[in-house]
């Protein structure tokens, strides 16, 4: 059972690659789509986790644990160079824009939700 649990993410990645390869009918395009999706998921997940930790401490940056910042920086330091060297300019911009707007977008949504709760109470 432990082997199956360890192989499950790789099976998902393999199926994503096969689906992308089948959709674009190009092995390089399938590889790029797989890297793009997995990388963006990692960056978005790390951004959301960091945002949750920031929200708990009321956005006082120095009170967020150093481990959370370290994980966020490591994921971004690994993912962005891969995106930069792997993709053409148009795809790199696509890969760059979506994850980088996650933190500001979450803050704006949170502010709107807070104002909405105060108005409708």
Residue pairs with C-beta under 8 A, 6 or more apart in sequence:
13 34
13 38
16 33
16 34
16 37
16 38
17 30
17 31
17 34
18 30
20 29
20 30
20 31
20 33
20 34
20 37
21 27
21 29
21 30
21 31
22 30
23 30
23 33
24 30
24 33
32 86
32 87
32 91
35 82
35 83
35 86
36 83
36 87
36 91
36 94
36 95
39 79
39 82
39 83
39 95
40 95
40 98
40 99
42 75
42 79
43 75
43 76
43 79
43 99
43 102
44 98
44 99
44 102
46 71
46 72
46 75
46 76
47 72
47 99
47 102
47 103
47 106
48 102
48 106
49 68
49 71
49 72
50 64
50 68
50 69
50 72
50 103
51 102
51 103
51 106
51 107
53 64
53 65
53 68
54 61
54 64
55 110
57 63
57 64
80 96
83 92
83 95
83 96
84 92
87 95
